[in-house]
Amino acid sequence: MDRRIYKLTSQDLKKVSIIKEDIPVLLEKFDANKEKYGKKFALKKRDYAAQILGGTAEYRQGCGQGRLDKYLGLEYAEKTDDAAYNSGYYNGYTQNIHGWIEDAKKMNPNFKDI
């Protein structure tokens, strides 16, 4: 089957809370609290970085594309130059399809005519 490009829906856009260009500034602010976290600083920073990465449009695009590719039976194929997209793609591709496909077919225009 041919690959389709996932288009962000209004529901996806509601989940976008961070602009990718703001991430370095947010991480610098987090670094200012290094003493507060002590030995757990690296783990806390990793978790915080993953959290803010998940709030980007690129992550949402990747997640939707991963789900769509999995549903279409395509091989796993991510972009290599965008960490947010790749993280979303991996999460979308590896999710259990039975947990979301019925809702997607009803409400997501990317899955309606497949």
DSSP file (Angstrom, degrees, kcal/mol; ACC not computed):
  #  RESIDUE AA STRUCTURE BP1 BP2  ACC     N-H-->O    O-->H-N    N-H-->O    O-->H-N    TCO  KAPPA ALPHA  PHI   PSI    X-CA   Y-CA   Z-CA
    1    1 A M              0   0    0      0, 0.0     2,-0.1     0, 0.0    71,-0.0   0.000 360.0 360.0 360.0 148.1    0.0    0.0    0.0
    2    2 A D        -     0   0    0      1,-0.1     2,-0.3    72,-0.0    72,-0.1  -0.397 360.0-107.6 -74.3 150.3    1.2    3.5   -0.7
    3    3 A R        -     0   0    0     -2,-0.1     2,-0.3     1,-0.0    -1,-0.1  -0.596  31.6-157.8 -78.8 137.1    2.3    5.8    2.1
    4    4 A R        -     0   0    0     -2,-0.3     2,-0.5    61,-0.1    68,-0.1  -0.856  17.4-121.5-110.4 150.1    0.0    8.6    3.1
    5    5 A I        -     0   0    0     -2,-0.3     2,-0.3    63,-0.0    60,-0.0  -0.814  26.2-126.7 -94.2 127.8    1.1   11.7    4.9
    6    6 A Y        -     0   0    0     -2,-0.5     2,-0.5    55,-0.1    59,-0.1  -0.551  19.6-152.0 -74.6 131.4   -0.6   12.4    8.2
    7    7 A K        -     0   0    0     -2,-0.3   103,-0.2    57,-0.1     2,-0.0  -0.903  24.2-110.3-105.3 132.0   -2.2   15.8    8.5
    8    8 A L        -     0   0    0     -2,-0.5     2,-0.1     1,-0.1    53,-0.1  -0.348  34.1-147.8 -60.8 135.2   -2.5   17.3   12.0
    9    9 A T     >  -     0   0    0      1,-0.1     4,-2.2    -2,-0.0     5,-0.2  -0.451  29.3-101.6 -96.3 173.7   -6.2   17.5   13.1
   10   10 A S  H  > S+     0   0    0      1,-0.2     4,-1.4     2,-0.2     5,-0.1   0.855 124.9  54.9 -64.7 -33.3   -7.7   20.1   15.4
   11   11 A Q  H  > S+     0   0    0      2,-0.2     4,-0.8     1,-0.2    -1,-0.2   0.891 107.8  49.4 -65.7 -38.8   -7.5   17.6   18.2
   12   12 A D  H >> S+     0   0    0      1,-0.2     3,-0.9     2,-0.2     4,-0.5   0.921 108.8  52.3 -63.7 -43.6   -3.8   17.2   17.6
   13   13 A L  H >< S+     0   0    0     -4,-2.2     3,-0.7     1,-0.3    -1,-0.2   0.790 100.7  61.6 -66.6 -27.3   -3.3   21.0   17.6
   14   14 A K  H 3< S+     0   0    0     -4,-1.4    -1,-0.3     1,-0.2    -2,-0.2   0.808 102.6  52.6 -65.9 -27.7   -5.1   21.3   20.9
   15   15 A K  H << S+     0   0    0     -3,-0.9     2,-0.6    -4,-0.8    -1,-0.2   0.571  84.6 101.0 -84.8 -10.4   -2.3   19.2   22.4
   16   16 A V    <<  +     0   0    0     -3,-0.7    40,-0.2    -4,-0.5    39,-0.1  -0.664  35.0 152.2 -79.3 120.0    0.5   21.4   21.1
   17   17 A S        +     0   0    0     38,-2.3     2,-0.4    -2,-0.6    39,-0.2   0.473  53.4  54.3-125.1  -7.8    1.7   23.6   23.9
   18   18 A I        -     0   0    0     37,-2.2    39,-0.4    34,-0.1     2,-0.4  -0.989  68.0-134.7-136.3 138.4    5.3   24.3   23.0
   19   19 A I    >   -     0   0    0     -2,-0.4     3,-2.3    37,-0.1     4,-0.5  -0.777  25.8-127.8 -88.6 134.5    7.1   25.7   20.0
   20   20 A K  G >  S+     0   0    0     -2,-0.4     3,-1.2     1,-0.3    -1,-0.1   0.817 107.0  60.2 -53.4 -35.5   10.2   23.7   19.1
   21   21 A E  G 3  S+     0   0    0      1,-0.2     4,-0.4     2,-0.1    -1,-0.3   0.699  98.1  60.0 -68.6 -18.7   12.4   26.8   19.1
   22   22 A D  G <> S+     0   0    0     -3,-2.3     4,-2.2     1,-0.2    -1,-0.2   0.590  80.6  88.0 -83.3 -11.2   11.6   27.4   22.8
   23   23 A I  H <> S+     0   0    0     -3,-1.2     4,-2.5    -4,-0.5     5,-0.2   0.905  83.8  51.6 -59.8 -47.0   13.0   24.1   24.0
   24   24 A P  H  > S+     0   0    0      0, 0.0     4,-2.0     0, 0.0    -1,-0.2   0.897 111.3  48.9 -58.6 -38.3   16.6   25.3   24.5
   25   25 A V  H  > S+     0   0    0     -4,-0.4     4,-2.1     2,-0.2    -2,-0.2   0.917 111.0  49.8 -65.9 -43.3   15.4   28.2   26.6
   26   26 A L  H  X S+     0   0    0     -4,-2.2     4,-1.9     1,-0.2    -1,-0.2   0.886 110.8  49.9 -62.9 -39.1   13.2   26.0   28.8
   27   27 A L  H  X S+     0   0    0     -4,-2.5     4,-2.1     2,-0.2    -1,-0.2   0.858 108.0  53.4 -69.2 -34.3   16.1   23.5   29.3
   28   28 A E  H  X S+     0   0    0     -4,-2.0     4,-1.0    -5,-0.2    -2,-0.2   0.911 108.4  49.9 -64.7 -41.1   18.4   26.4   30.4
   29   29 A K  H  < S+     0   0    0     -4,-2.1     3,-0.5     1,-0.2     4,-0.3   0.889 110.0  51.0 -62.9 -38.5   15.8   27.5   32.9
   30   30 A F  H >< S+     0   0    0     -4,-1.9     3,-1.7     1,-0.2    -1,-0.2   0.888 103.6  58.9 -65.5 -38.2   15.6   23.9   34.2
   31   31 A D  H >< S+     0   0    0     -4,-2.1     3,-1.5     1,-0.3    -1,-0.2   0.766  91.4  69.8 -61.7 -25.4   19.4   23.8   34.5
   32   32 A A  T 3< S+     0   0    0     -4,-1.0     3,-0.3    -3,-0.5    -1,-0.3   0.718  95.1  55.8 -66.0 -19.3   19.2   26.7   36.9
   33   33 A N  T X>  +     0   0    0     -3,-1.7     4,-1.2    -4,-0.3     3,-0.6   0.087  69.5 121.1 -98.2  22.1   17.7   24.3   39.4
   34   34 A K  H <> S+     0   0    0     -3,-1.5     4,-1.3     1,-0.3     3,-0.5   0.878  72.8  50.7 -56.1 -43.1   20.5   21.8   39.3
   35   35 A E  H 34 S+     0   0    0     -3,-0.3    -1,-0.3     1,-0.2    -2,-0.1   0.832 102.6  61.9 -66.1 -31.3   21.3   22.1   43.1
   36   36 A K  H <4 S+     0   0    0     -3,-0.6    -1,-0.2     1,-0.2    -2,-0.2   0.865 109.9  38.9 -62.7 -37.0   17.6   21.5   43.9
   37   37 A Y  H >< S-     0   0    0     -4,-1.2     3,-1.6    -3,-0.5    -1,-0.2   0.676  86.2-178.9 -91.3 -19.0   17.6   18.1   42.4
   38   38 A G  G ><  +     0   0    0     -4,-1.3     3,-1.6     1,-0.3     4,-0.2  -0.312  68.0   0.8  60.9-130.5   21.0   16.9   43.5
   39   39 A K  G 3  S+     0   0    0      1,-0.3     3,-0.4     2,-0.1    -1,-0.3   0.733 132.0  58.9 -65.6 -23.3   22.0   13.5   42.3
   40   40 A K  G <> S+     0   0    0     -3,-1.6     4,-2.6     1,-0.2    -1,-0.3   0.320  73.3 105.6 -89.4   9.4   18.7   13.0   40.5
   41   41 A F  H <> S+     0   0    0     -3,-1.6     4,-2.7     1,-0.2     5,-0.2   0.909  77.0  50.5 -57.6 -46.5   19.3   16.0   38.2
   42   42 A A  H  > S+     0   0    0     -3,-0.4     4,-2.2     1,-0.2    -1,-0.2   0.904 113.2  45.5 -62.5 -41.5   20.1   14.0   35.1
   43   43 A L  H  > S+     0   0    0     -4,-0.3     4,-2.3     2,-0.2    -1,-0.2   0.911 113.6  49.1 -67.3 -41.8   17.0   11.8   35.4
   44   44 A K  H  X S+     0   0    0     -4,-2.6     4,-2.4     1,-0.2    -2,-0.2   0.894 111.4  49.9 -64.2 -39.6   14.8   14.8   36.1
   45   45 A K  H  X S+     0   0    0     -4,-2.7     4,-2.8    -5,-0.2    -2,-0.2   0.907 109.6  51.3 -67.4 -40.4   16.2   16.7   33.1
   46   46 A R  H  X S+     0   0    0     -4,-2.2     4,-2.2    -5,-0.2    -2,-0.2   0.937 112.5  45.9 -59.6 -46.7   15.6   13.6   30.9
   47   47 A D  H  X S+     0   0    0     -4,-2.3     4,-2.1     1,-0.2    -2,-0.2   0.894 113.7  49.0 -64.1 -40.5   12.0   13.3   32.0
   48   48 A Y  H  X S+     0   0    0     -4,-2.4     4,-2.5     2,-0.2     5,-0.2   0.909 110.3  50.8 -65.8 -42.3   11.4   17.1   31.6
   49   49 A A  H  X S+     0   0    0     -4,-2.8     4,-2.1     1,-0.2    -2,-0.2   0.906 111.0  48.4 -63.0 -41.6   13.0   17.1   28.1
   50   50 A A  H  X S+     0   0    0     -4,-2.2     4,-1.8    -5,-0.2    -1,-0.2   0.887 110.8  52.4 -64.7 -38.5   10.7   14.2   27.1
   51   51 A Q  H  < S+     0   0    0     -4,-2.1     4,-0.3     1,-0.2    -2,-0.2   0.932 113.1  41.6 -64.0 -46.7    7.7   16.0   28.5
   52   52 A I  H >< S+     0   0    0     -4,-2.5     3,-1.0     1,-0.2    -1,-0.2   0.836 110.9  57.2 -74.0 -29.6    8.3   19.2   26.6
   53   53 A L  H >< S+     0   0    0     -4,-2.1     3,-1.4     1,-0.2     6,-0.4   0.878 101.5  58.1 -63.4 -37.1    9.2   17.4   23.4
   54   54 A G  T 3< S+     0   0    0     -4,-1.8    -1,-0.2     1,-0.3    -2,-0.2   0.591  97.0  63.0 -69.5 -10.7    5.8   15.7   23.6
   55   55 A G  T <  S+     0   0    0     -3,-1.0   -38,-2.3    -4,-0.3   -37,-2.2   0.279  84.7 100.5 -96.5  11.0    4.1   19.0   23.5
   56   56 A T  S <> S-     0   0    0     -3,-1.4     4,-1.8   -40,-0.2   -37,-0.1  -0.605  77.5-125.7 -97.5 157.5    5.4   20.0   20.1
   57   57 A A  H  > S+     0   0    0    -39,-0.4     4,-2.6    -2,-0.2     5,-0.2   0.844 111.5  58.9 -65.3 -34.2    3.6   19.8   16.7
   58   58 A E  H  > S+     0   0    0      2,-0.2     4,-2.4     1,-0.2    -1,-0.2   0.894 105.0  49.2 -64.0 -39.9    6.5   17.8   15.3
   59   59 A Y  H  > S+     0   0    0     -6,-0.4     4,-2.6     2,-0.2    -1,-0.2   0.934 112.0  48.1 -63.1 -46.2    5.9   15.1   18.0
   60   60 A R  H  X S+     0   0    0     -4,-1.8     4,-2.4     2,-0.2    -2,-0.2   0.895 111.4  50.7 -61.6 -41.0    2.2   15.0   17.2
   61   61 A Q  H  X S+     0   0    0     -4,-2.6     4,-2.4     1,-0.2    -1,-0.2   0.930 112.4  46.6 -61.8 -46.1    2.9   14.8   13.5
   62   62 A G  H  X S+     0   0    0     -4,-2.4     4,-2.7     2,-0.2    -2,-0.2   0.897 111.1  51.5 -64.0 -41.2    5.3   11.9   14.1
   63   63 A C  H  X S+     0   0    0     -4,-2.6     4,-2.2     2,-0.2    -1,-0.2   0.930 112.6  45.4 -62.4 -46.4    2.9   10.1   16.4
   64   64 A G  H  X S+     0   0    0     -4,-2.4     4,-2.4     2,-0.2    -1,-0.2   0.900 113.5  49.6 -64.2 -40.9    0.1   10.3   13.9
   65   65 A Q  H  X S+     0   0    0     -4,-2.4     4,-2.8     2,-0.2     5,-0.2   0.893 109.7  51.8 -66.6 -39.4    2.3    9.2   11.0
   66   66 A G  H  X S+     0   0    0     -4,-2.7     4,-2.3     2,-0.2    -2,-0.2   0.919 111.6  46.5 -62.9 -43.3    3.6    6.2   13.0
   67   67 A R  H  X S+     0   0    0     -4,-2.2     4,-2.5     2,-0.2    -2,-0.2   0.923 113.6  48.8 -62.9 -44.3    0.0    5.1   13.7
   68   68 A L  H  X S+     0   0    0     -4,-2.4     4,-2.2     2,-0.2    -2,-0.2   0.921 112.0  48.0 -64.0 -44.6   -1.0    5.6   10.1
   69   69 A D  H  X>S+     0   0    0     -4,-2.8     5,-2.6     2,-0.2     4,-0.6   0.911 112.2  49.7 -62.4 -42.4    2.0    3.6    8.8
   70   70 A K  H ><5S+     0   0    0     -4,-2.3     3,-0.9     1,-0.2    -2,-0.2   0.920 111.4  49.0 -61.6 -44.1    1.4    0.8   11.3
   71   71 A Y  H 3<5S+     0   0    0     -4,-2.5    -1,-0.2     1,-0.3    -2,-0.2   0.873 110.6  50.1 -64.1 -37.3   -2.3    0.7   10.3
   72   72 A L  H 3<5S-     0   0    0     -4,-2.2    -1,-0.3    -5,-0.2    -2,-0.2   0.553 115.0-117.2 -79.0  -6.9   -1.3    0.6    6.6
   73   73 A G  T <<5 +     0   0    0     -3,-0.9    -3,-0.2    -4,-0.6     2,-0.1   0.738  61.3 152.2  79.6  23.0    1.1   -2.3    7.2
   74   74 A L      < -     0   0    0     -5,-2.6    -1,-0.2    -6,-0.2     3,-0.1  -0.476  49.8 -95.4 -85.8 158.4    4.2   -0.3    6.2
   75   75 A E        -     0   0    0     -2,-0.1     2,-0.4     1,-0.1    -1,-0.1  -0.294  49.1 -89.7 -66.6 154.7    7.7   -0.8    7.5
   76   76 A Y        +     0   0    0     -6,-0.0     2,-0.3    -7,-0.0    -1,-0.1  -0.536  58.7 163.2 -65.9 122.7    9.0    1.3   10.3
   77   77 A A        +     0   0    0     -2,-0.4     2,-0.3    -3,-0.1    -8,-0.1  -0.850   9.1 177.0-150.2 108.4   10.6    4.4    8.8
   78   78 A E        -     0   0    0     -2,-0.3     2,-0.2     1,-0.0     8,-0.1  -0.725  35.9-103.4-109.5 159.8   11.4    7.6   10.7
   79   79 A K        -     0   0    0     -2,-0.3     3,-0.1     3,-0.1    10,-0.1  -0.500  25.6-150.6 -70.5 150.1   13.0   10.8    9.7
   80   80 A T  S    S+     0   0    0     -2,-0.2    -1,-0.1     1,-0.1     3,-0.1   0.555  83.4  58.2-102.3  -6.7   16.6   11.0   11.1
   81   81 A D  S    S+     0   0    0      1,-0.2     2,-0.5     2,-0.0    -1,-0.1   0.431  93.8  64.2-106.1   1.5   17.0   14.7   11.5
   82   82 A D     >  -     0   0    0      1,-0.1     4,-2.6    -3,-0.1     5,-0.2  -0.911  54.4-169.2-132.6 107.0   14.1   15.6   14.0
   83   83 A A  H  > S+     0   0    0     -2,-0.5     4,-2.4     1,-0.2     5,-0.2   0.866  89.7  51.9 -63.0 -38.6   14.2   14.1   17.5
   84   84 A A  H  > S+     0   0    0      2,-0.2     4,-2.2     1,-0.2    -1,-0.2   0.936 112.6  44.8 -65.2 -45.7   10.6   15.2   18.3
   85   85 A Y  H  > S+     0   0    0      1,-0.2     4,-3.0     2,-0.2    -2,-0.2   0.932 114.0  49.7 -62.1 -46.6    9.2   13.7   15.1
   86   86 A N  H  X S+     0   0    0     -4,-2.6     4,-2.5     2,-0.2    -2,-0.2   0.890 110.5  49.7 -62.7 -40.3   11.2   10.5   15.6
   87   87 A S  H  X S+     0   0    0     -4,-2.4     4,-2.2    -5,-0.2    -1,-0.2   0.926 114.2  45.1 -63.7 -44.9   10.1   10.1   19.2
   88   88 A G  H  X S+     0   0    0     -4,-2.2     4,-2.8    -5,-0.2     5,-0.2   0.897 111.7  52.7 -64.7 -41.1    6.5   10.6   18.3
   89   89 A Y  H  X S+     0   0    0     -4,-3.0     4,-2.9     2,-0.2     5,-0.2   0.931 109.8  48.5 -61.2 -46.1    6.8    8.2   15.3
   90   90 A Y  H  X S+     0   0    0     -4,-2.5     4,-2.1     1,-0.2    -1,-0.2   0.938 113.7  46.3 -59.8 -47.6    8.2    5.5   17.6
   91   91 A N  H  X S+     0   0    0     -4,-2.2     4,-0.7     1,-0.2    -2,-0.2   0.902 115.9  45.6 -63.8 -40.9    5.5    5.9   20.1
   92   92 A G  H  < S+     0   0    0     -4,-2.8     3,-0.5     1,-0.2    -2,-0.2   0.901 114.3  47.6 -68.0 -40.6    2.8    6.0   17.5
   93   93 A Y  H  < S+     0   0    0     -4,-2.9    -2,-0.2    -5,-0.2    -1,-0.2   0.837 113.4  46.8 -71.2 -33.3    4.1    3.0   15.6
   94   94 A T  H  < S+     0   0    0     -4,-2.1    -1,-0.2    -5,-0.2    -2,-0.2   0.513  86.3 109.8 -91.7  -3.9    4.6    0.8   18.7
   95   95 A Q  S  < S-     0   0    0     -4,-0.7     2,-0.5    -3,-0.5     5,-0.0  -0.361  84.7 -95.5 -69.6 152.3    1.2    1.4   20.3
   96   96 A N    >   -     0   0    0      1,-0.2     3,-1.6     2,-0.1     4,-0.4  -0.567  31.8-149.2 -68.4 116.3   -1.3   -1.4   20.3
   97   97 A I  G >> S+     0   0    0     -2,-0.5     4,-1.9     1,-0.3     3,-1.1   0.786  91.4  63.3 -61.8 -29.6   -3.5   -0.7   17.3
   98   98 A H  G 34 S+     0   0    0      1,-0.2     4,-0.3     2,-0.2    -1,-0.3   0.695  93.4  64.4 -71.6 -17.0   -6.6   -2.2   18.9
   99   99 A G  G <4 S+     0   0    0     -3,-1.6    -1,-0.2     1,-0.1    -2,-0.2   0.695 121.5  11.0 -78.6 -18.6   -6.6    0.4   21.6
  100  100 A W  T <> S+     0   0    0     -3,-1.1     4,-2.3    -4,-0.4    -2,-0.2   0.534  97.1  92.5-136.7 -10.6   -7.2    3.4   19.3
  101  101 A I  H  X S+     0   0    0     -4,-1.9     4,-2.4     1,-0.2     5,-0.2   0.857  86.1  53.4 -66.9 -36.4   -8.2    2.3   15.8
  102  102 A E  H  > S+     0   0    0     -4,-0.3     4,-1.3     1,-0.2    -1,-0.2   0.935 113.2  43.6 -64.1 -44.6  -12.0    2.3   16.3
  103  103 A D  H  > S+     0   0    0      1,-0.2     4,-2.7     2,-0.2     5,-0.4   0.901 112.6  53.6 -65.1 -39.9  -12.0    5.9   17.6
  104  104 A A  H  X S+     0   0    0     -4,-2.3     4,-2.2     1,-0.2     7,-0.4   0.902 106.4  51.8 -63.1 -40.9   -9.6    6.9   14.8
  105  105 A K  H  < S+     0   0    0     -4,-2.4    -1,-0.2     1,-0.2    -2,-0.2   0.837 116.1  41.7 -65.1 -31.7  -11.8    5.6   12.1
  106  106 A K  H  < S+     0   0    0     -4,-1.3    -2,-0.2    -5,-0.2    -1,-0.2   0.892 131.1  17.9 -80.5 -41.5  -14.8    7.5   13.5
  107  107 A M  H  < S+     0   0    0     -4,-2.7    -3,-0.2    -5,-0.1    -2,-0.2   0.663 103.8  78.4-113.0 -19.4  -13.2   10.8   14.3
  108  108 A N    >X  -     0   0    0     -4,-2.2     3,-1.8    -5,-0.4     4,-0.7  -0.841  59.0-154.0-101.6 119.3   -9.9   11.3   12.5
  109  109 A P  T 34 S+     0   0    0      0, 0.0     4,-0.5     0, 0.0     3,-0.3   0.717  91.9  67.8 -63.6 -19.9  -10.1   12.2    8.9
  110  110 A N  T 34 S+     0   0    0      1,-0.2    -5,-0.1  -103,-0.2    -6,-0.0   0.727 109.7  35.0 -70.0 -20.7   -6.7   10.6    8.2
  111  111 A F  T X4 S+     0   0    0     -3,-1.8     3,-1.0    -7,-0.4    -1,-0.2   0.446  94.3  89.6-110.6  -3.9   -8.2    7.2    8.8
  112  112 A K  T 3< S+     0   0    0     -4,-0.7    -2,-0.1    -3,-0.3    -1,-0.1   0.895  89.9  39.4 -68.9 -42.5  -11.7    7.5    7.5
  113  113 A D  T 3         0   0    0     -4,-0.5    -1,-0.2     1,-0.2    -2,-0.1   0.015 360.0 360.0-101.8  30.0  -11.3    6.5    3.8
  114  114 A I    <         0   0    0     -3,-1.0    -1,-0.2    -9,-0.1    -2,-0.1   0.419 360.0 360.0 -98.3 360.0   -8.8    3.6    4.3
